[in-house]
Amino acid sequence: MINVQPYANPMYFVWLVLALIPLMVGLFYGRRLQIYEAILSAAVLVLIFGGNKWHQGVALIVYMIWQVVLVQVYARYRRQHNATWVFIVTVIVSIIPLVLVKLTPAITGGHNSWWGFLGVSYLSFKAVQVIMELRDATIKTMPIWDFVRFLLFFPTVSSGPIDRFRRFQKDYTEAPSQSDYLYMVGKGVHSIFLGLLYKFVLGYLFGSVMLPSVAQAALAQRGAFFGLGLSWPLVGYMYVYSMYLFFDFAGYSLFAVGVSNLMGIDTPVNFNQPFRALNIKDFWNRWHMTLSFWFRDFVFMRTTFFIMKHKLVKNRVHVSQVAYLVNFLIMGFWHGVTWYYIVYGLFHAGAIIINDIWLRYKKRHRKQLPHNRWTQALAIVVTFNVVCFSFLIFSGFLNTLWFTHGMR
């Protein structure tokens, strides 16, 4: 059996669009062909998790049974009860597979967890989100097939964007009008072609053509600056990797959004010109937005509420600072249990805390501090460089430069 990786090459889109034509015709006439869509989705998932990836398919099936049973049990419990400890236990049990996936390589010296499969992180985010919204009573019931369809929506299953259940369900149950659907198709086609430019042209240029060269040049300068390897090639690596990371990931996200639009689902976009951000908080409102907003709503806000409810910190400013630290530390661990991912999280926590201090100072002294297009340009340049430095940390290249001595 063949194995197909989503959005890996242009031919994937040719076959996918051909398969989507019946669904698109139905949507054009105001009908969602649910049975056909279910069959198509199952077929795509089999191709993604079949072949030499069959073990990932088995892990996905076990994972889905795990989450379905857990959510159904909690949904029934929540109709009559609302104990905090039950909610916490439910969330912990829900993220156990993800925790195992992240911890296993660190514990076993690089061996992956049996639970690992493509998209486990994004499915976990959506499952935890549903549990939290059941707790908040913003979701009253959770039919099994609605939950399964939400988690396994194939355009976004591998790398997001992270949708919200109520928004997704509304799109799915209410077929768009003909004019609205034509507009969605136009957006979808634009997103796919822009994604092709990002992923297969610019991403290839930065990632496959330029990145190996600057990496080799930086490694050749290991002894620079007292043995720290700080050199101009390392600076070049920082910028090239940042461009590669953006164009590659933004390209994948555009593909997912574009295909979703063709299927009549208005999946939220993930990037909004992040390198034009005026400060680090503005950056996180533009970069990987569905992840950023997920952490804001389900980690930062709940941490803030918990601290204030239990009066753990009296000063409101310090409350937000602690919440930022928790938020980005968890985000760092989510990427992986390595020093550079954790430092990446702490770096962004520190950056956003410093940014908040600066914004409060700026507000108090707004008459003395200039605000014009030149100061805005300076803010963009500073933010861009801070972000690129954080991506250098995130890349793990410093780990190779400093600690992988066998590559000297």
C-alpha positions as CSV (number, residue, x, y, z in Angstrom):
1,M,0.0,0.0,0.0
2,I,1.3,3.5,-0.9
3,N,1.9,6.2,1.7
4,V,1.1,9.8,0.9
5,Q,2.3,12.7,2.9
6,P,-0.1,15.7,2.8
7,Y,1.0,18.7,0.6
8,A,4.4,17.1,0.0
9,N,4.4,17.7,-3.8
10,P,2.3,19.5,-6.4
11,M,0.7,16.3,-7.7
12,Y,-1.0,15.8,-4.4
13,F,-3.2,18.8,-5.2
14,V,-4.1,17.6,-8.7
15,W,-5.4,14.3,-7.4
16,L,-7.1,15.9,-4.4
17,V,-8.9,18.6,-6.4
18,L,-10.2,15.9,-8.8
19,A,-11.5,13.9,-5.8
20,L,-13.1,17.1,-4.4
21,I,-15.1,17.9,-7.6
22,P,-18.3,16.0,-6.6
23,L,-18.2,17.7,-3.1
24,M,-17.6,21.1,-4.7
25,V,-20.5,20.6,-7.1
26,G,-22.8,19.7,-4.3
27,L,-21.7,22.8,-2.3
28,F,-22.3,25.0,-5.3
29,Y,-25.9,23.8,-5.3
30,G,-26.2,24.3,-1.5
31,R,-25.8,20.7,-0.5
32,R,-23.0,19.1,1.5
33,L,-22.5,15.5,0.4
34,Q,-21.8,14.1,3.8
35,I,-21.4,10.4,2.9
36,Y,-19.1,11.2,0.0
37,E,-17.1,13.5,2.2
38,A,-16.8,10.9,4.9
39,I,-15.6,8.3,2.3
40,L,-13.1,10.7,0.8
41,S,-11.8,11.7,4.3
42,A,-11.3,8.1,5.2
43,A,-9.5,7.3,2.0
44,V,-7.1,10.3,2.4
45,L,-6.4,9.3,6.0
46,V,-5.7,5.7,5.0
47,L,-3.2,7.0,2.4
48,I,-1.6,9.3,5.0
49,F,-1.4,6.7,7.7
50,G,-1.0,3.6,5.6
51,G,1.8,1.9,3.7
52,N,5.1,2.1,5.6
53,K,3.4,4.4,8.1
54,W,0.9,1.7,9.2
55,H,2.1,1.8,12.8
56,Q,1.1,5.5,12.9
57,G,-2.4,4.4,11.6
58,V,-2.7,1.9,14.5
59,A,-1.6,4.6,17.0
60,L,-4.1,7.0,15.5
61,I,-7.0,4.5,15.9
62,V,-6.1,3.7,19.5
63,Y,-5.7,7.5,20.2
64,M,-9.1,8.2,18.7
65,I,-10.8,5.5,20.8
66,W,-9.0,6.9,23.9
67,Q,-10.2,10.5,23.3
68,V,-13.8,9.5,22.2
69,V,-14.3,7.4,25.3
70,L,-12.8,10.1,27.6
71,V,-14.8,13.0,26.1
72,Q,-18.1,11.0,26.1
73,V,-17.6,10.0,29.8
74,Y,-16.8,13.6,30.8
75,A,-19.7,15.1,28.7
76,R,-22.1,12.8,30.5
77,Y,-20.6,13.6,33.9
78,R,-20.7,17.4,33.2
79,R,-24.5,17.3,32.7
80,Q,-25.0,16.9,36.4
81,H,-21.6,17.7,38.1
82,N,-18.7,20.1,37.8
83,A,-16.0,19.1,40.2
84,T,-12.7,20.8,39.5
85,W,-10.6,17.8,40.3
86,V,-12.5,15.7,37.8
87,F,-11.9,18.3,35.1
88,I,-8.2,18.4,35.8
89,V,-7.9,14.6,35.8
90,T,-9.8,14.5,32.5
91,V,-7.4,17.0,30.9
92,I,-4.4,15.2,32.2
93,V,-5.6,11.8,30.9
94,S,-6.4,13.5,27.5
95,I,-2.8,14.8,27.1
96,I,-1.1,11.6,28.3
97,P,-0.4,10.4,24.7
98,L,1.1,13.7,23.8
99,V,3.2,13.8,26.9
100,L,4.5,10.3,26.1
101,V,5.3,11.4,22.6
102,K,7.3,14.4,23.8
103,L,9.1,12.7,26.8
104,T,10.0,9.3,25.2
105,P,12.8,10.6,23.0
106,A,14.4,12.4,25.9
107,I,14.2,9.4,28.2
108,T,15.1,6.7,25.6
109,G,17.9,8.5,23.9
110,G,16.1,9.5,20.7
111,H,13.6,6.6,20.3
112,N,10.1,7.7,19.4
113,S,7.0,6.8,21.4
114,W,4.6,4.1,20.1
115,W,1.9,6.8,20.5
116,G,3.6,9.0,17.9
117,F,1.8,9.8,14.7
118,L,1.6,12.7,12.3
119,G,-0.5,15.4,13.9
120,V,-0.8,14.1,17.4
121,S,-0.1,17.5,18.8
122,Y,-2.8,19.3,16.9
123,L,-5.4,16.6,17.6
124,S,-4.5,16.9,21.3
125,F,-5.1,20.6,21.2
126,K,-8.5,20.1,19.7
127,A,-9.4,17.4,22.2
128,V,-8.4,19.4,25.2
129,Q,-10.2,22.4,23.8
130,V,-13.5,20.4,23.6
131,I,-13.0,19.2,27.2
132,M,-12.5,22.8,28.4
133,E,-15.5,24.1,26.6
134,L,-17.6,21.2,28.0
135,R,-16.4,22.4,31.4
136,D,-17.3,26.0,30.6
137,A,-20.7,24.8,29.3
138,T,-20.1,26.6,26.0
139,I,-20.6,23.1,24.5
140,K,-23.5,21.3,25.9
141,T,-23.3,17.9,24.1
142,M,-20.7,16.2,22.0
143,P,-22.0,13.6,19.6
144,I,-19.4,11.0,18.8
145,W,-19.3,11.5,15.0
146,D,-19.2,15.3,15.3
147,F,-16.2,14.9,17.6
148,V,-14.4,12.4,15.3
149,R,-15.1,14.6,12.2
150,F,-13.7,17.6,14.0
151,L,-10.5,15.9,15.1
152,L,-9.9,14.1,11.8
153,F,-10.7,16.9,9.3
154,F,-8.0,15.8,6.9
155,P,-6.9,19.2,5.5
156,T,-5.7,20.2,8.9
157,V,-4.9,16.9,10.6
158,S,-1.1,17.0,10.1
159,S,-0.1,20.6,11.1
160,G,-3.2,22.7,11.8
161,P,-4.4,25.4,11.8
162,I,-6.2,24.6,15.1
163,D,-9.9,25.3,14.6
164,R,-12.5,25.7,17.2
165,F,-15.3,23.1,17.5
166,R,-18.3,25.5,17.4
167,R,-17.0,27.5,14.5
168,F,-16.1,24.3,12.5
169,Q,-19.5,22.7,13.3
170,K,-21.4,25.8,12.2
171,D,-19.6,25.7,8.8
172,Y,-20.2,22.0,8.4
173,T,-23.9,21.9,9.3
174,E,-24.8,25.1,7.4
175,A,-23.8,24.9,3.7
176,P,-22.8,28.3,2.4
177,S,-24.9,30.2,-0.1
178,Q,-23.8,29.9,-3.8
179,S,-22.2,33.4,-3.7
180,D,-20.5,32.8,-0.4
181,Y,-19.2,29.4,-1.7
182,L,-17.8,31.0,-4.9
183,Y,-16.0,33.5,-2.8
184,M,-14.6,30.7,-0.6
185,V,-13.4,28.9,-3.7
186,G,-11.7,32.0,-4.9
187,K,-10.0,32.4,-1.5
188,G,-9.1,28.8,-1.5
189,V,-7.5,28.8,-4.9
190,H,-5.5,32.0,-4.0
191,S,-4.3,30.3,-0.8
192,I,-3.2,27.2,-2.5
193,F,-1.2,29.1,-5.2
194,L,0.3,31.4,-2.6
195,G,1.2,28.3,-0.6
196,L,2.9,26.8,-3.7
197,L,5.0,29.9,-4.0
198,Y,5.9,29.9,-0.3
199,K,6.5,26.1,0.1
200,F,8.0,25.0,-3.2
201,V,9.8,28.1,-4.4
202,L,10.8,30.4,-1.5
203,G,10.9,27.6,1.1
204,Y,13.0,25.5,-1.2
205,L,15.3,28.4,-2.0
206,F,15.9,29.2,1.7
207,G,15.8,25.7,3.1
208,S,17.4,23.5,0.4
209,V,19.6,25.9,-1.5
210,M,20.9,28.5,1.0
211,L,20.6,26.9,4.4
212,P,23.1,24.0,4.0
213,S,25.7,26.5,2.7
214,V,25.4,28.9,5.6
215,A,25.2,26.0,8.1
216,Q,28.5,24.6,6.8
217,A,30.1,28.0,6.8
218,A,29.0,28.6,10.4
219,L,30.2,25.2,11.6
220,A,33.6,26.0,10.0
221,Q,33.8,28.9,12.4
222,R,33.2,26.9,15.6
223,G,36.3,28.4,17.2
224,A,35.3,32.0,16.6
225,F,34.8,34.4,19.5
226,F,36.5,32.5,22.3
227,G,35.1,29.1,21.0
228,L,31.5,30.1,21.0
229,G,31.2,30.0,17.3
230,L,29.8,33.5,17.1
231,S,30.5,34.6,13.5
232,W,28.9,36.3,10.5
233,P,28.0,33.0,8.9
234,L,26.0,32.2,12.1
235,V,24.2,35.5,11.7
236,G,23.5,34.5,8.1
237,Y,22.2,31.1,9.3
238,M,19.8,32.9,11.7
239,Y,18.2,35.0,9.0
240,V,18.1,32.2,6.4
241,Y,16.6,29.7,8.8
242,S,14.0,32.3,9.9
243,M,12.9,32.8,6.3
244,Y,12.8,29.1,5.6
245,L,10.7,28.4,8.8
246,F,8.2,31.0,7.8
247,F,7.8,30.2,4.2
248,D,7.7,26.4,4.8
249,F,5.2,26.5,7.6
250,A,3.1,29.3,6.2
251,G,3.0,27.4,2.9
252,Y,1.6,24.3,4.7
253,S,-0.9,26.4,6.5
254,L,-2.1,28.1,3.3
255,F,-2.6,24.6,1.7
256,A,-4.7,23.5,4.7
257,V,-6.8,26.7,4.6
258,G,-7.2,26.6,0.8
259,V,-8.3,23.0,0.7
260,S,-10.7,23.6,3.6
261,N,-12.2,26.5,1.7
262,L,-12.9,24.2,-1.3
263,M,-14.7,21.9,1.1
264,G,-16.9,24.8,2.4
265,I,-15.0,25.1,5.7
266,D,-13.6,28.6,6.5
267,T,-10.6,27.4,8.5
268,P,-8.9,30.3,10.2
269,V,-5.6,31.6,8.8
270,N,-2.4,31.0,10.7
271,F,-0.1,33.9,9.6
272,N,-0.7,37.6,9.1
273,Q,2.5,39.3,7.9
274,P,4.3,38.4,11.2
275,F,7.6,40.1,10.2
276,R,5.8,43.5,10.2
277,A,5.0,43.2,13.9
278,L,5.6,46.3,15.9
279,N,6.5,44.4,19.1
280,I,6.7,40.8,20.4
281,K,3.0,40.8,21.5
282,D,2.0,42.0,18.1
283,F,4.2,39.2,16.6
284,W,2.3,36.5,18.5
285,N,-1.0,38.0,17.2
286,R,0.4,37.4,13.7
287,W,2.5,34.2,13.9
288,H,0.9,30.8,14.1
289,M,-2.2,32.6,15.3
290,T,-4.4,29.6,16.0
291,L,-1.7,28.1,18.3
292,S,-1.1,31.5,19.9
293,F,-4.8,32.2,20.5
294,W,-5.2,28.6,21.8
295,F,-2.5,29.2,24.4
296,R,-3.9,32.6,25.2
297,D,-7.4,31.3,25.8
298,F,-6.7,27.9,27.4
299,V,-3.4,28.5,29.2
300,F,-2.7,32.2,29.8
301,M,-6.2,33.2,30.7
302,R,-6.9,30.2,32.9
303,T,-3.5,30.6,34.7
304,T,-4.4,34.3,35.3
305,F,-7.8,33.4,36.6
306,F,-6.3,30.7,38.9
307,I,-3.7,33.0,40.3
308,M,-6.2,35.8,41.0
309,K,-8.9,33.5,42.4
310,H,-6.4,32.0,44.9
311,K,-4.7,35.3,45.5
312,L,-1.3,33.7,44.8
313,V,0.1,37.1,43.5
314,K,-1.4,40.4,44.6
315,N,0.0,42.7,42.0
316,R,-2.0,42.5,38.7
317,V,1.0,43.3,36.6
318,H,3.0,40.4,38.3
319,V,0.0,38.1,37.7
320,S,0.2,38.6,34.0
321,Q,4.0,38.2,34.1
322,V,3.7,34.8,35.9
323,A,1.0,33.8,33.4
324,Y,3.2,34.7,30.5
325,L,6.1,32.6,32.0
326,V,3.8,29.6,32.5
327,N,2.3,30.0,29.0
328,F,5.5,30.1,27.1
329,L,7.3,27.5,29.2
330,I,4.5,25.1,28.4
331,M,4.8,26.1,24.7
332,G,8.5,25.4,24.9
333,F,8.0,21.9,26.4
334,W,5.3,21.2,23.8
335,H,7.8,21.6,21.0
336,G,10.1,19.1,22.7
337,V,12.0,18.2,25.9
338,T,15.3,19.7,24.8
339,W,17.2,22.7,26.2
340,Y,16.8,24.8,23.1
341,Y,13.0,24.5,23.0
342,I,12.7,25.3,26.6
343,V,15.1,28.2,26.3
344,Y,13.0,29.4,23.3
345,G,9.9,29.4,25.4
346,L,11.6,31.2,28.3
347,F,13.2,33.7,25.8
348,H,9.7,34.7,24.5
349,A,8.3,34.9,28.0
350,G,11.1,37.3,28.9
351,A,10.6,39.3,25.7
352,I,6.9,39.7,26.2
353,I,7.3,40.7,29.8
354,I,10.0,43.3,28.9
355,N,7.6,44.5,26.1
356,D,4.8,45.0,28.6
357,I,7.1,46.9,30.9
358,W,8.1,49.1,28.0
359,L,4.5,49.7,26.8
360,R,3.5,50.8,30.3
361,Y,6.5,53.1,30.5
362,K,5.7,54.5,27.0
363,K,2.1,55.1,28.1
364,R,3.2,57.1,31.1
365,H,5.7,59.2,29.1
366,R,3.9,59.4,25.7
367,K,4.4,63.2,25.6
368,Q,8.1,62.9,25.9
369,L,8.6,59.9,23.5
370,P,8.2,60.4,19.8
371,H,5.8,58.3,17.8
372,N,6.0,58.5,14.0
373,R,6.8,56.3,11.0
374,W,10.5,56.3,11.8
375,T,9.9,55.0,15.3
376,Q,7.5,52.4,13.9
377,A,10.1,51.3,11.4
378,L,12.6,51.0,14.2
379,A,10.2,48.9,16.2
380,I,9.6,46.6,13.3
381,V,13.4,46.2,12.8
382,V,14.0,45.5,16.5
383,T,11.1,43.0,16.7
384,F,12.2,41.2,13.5
385,N,15.8,40.7,14.9
386,V,14.5,39.6,18.3
387,V,12.3,37.0,16.6
388,C,15.0,35.8,14.3
389,F,17.4,35.3,17.2
390,S,14.6,33.3,19.0
391,F,14.4,31.1,15.8
392,L,18.1,30.5,15.9
393,I,17.6,29.1,19.4
394,F,14.6,27.1,18.2
395,S,16.4,25.6,15.3
396,G,18.7,23.6,17.5
397,F,21.7,24.7,15.4
398,L,23.4,26.1,18.5
399,N,23.2,22.6,20.0
400,T,25.0,21.3,17.0
401,L,27.5,24.1,17.0
402,W,28.4,23.9,20.7
403,F,27.9,20.3,21.8
404,T,28.1,18.0,18.7
405,H,31.8,17.7,18.7
406,G,31.9,14.7,16.4
407,M,31.0,17.0,13.5
408,R,34.1,19.1,13.9
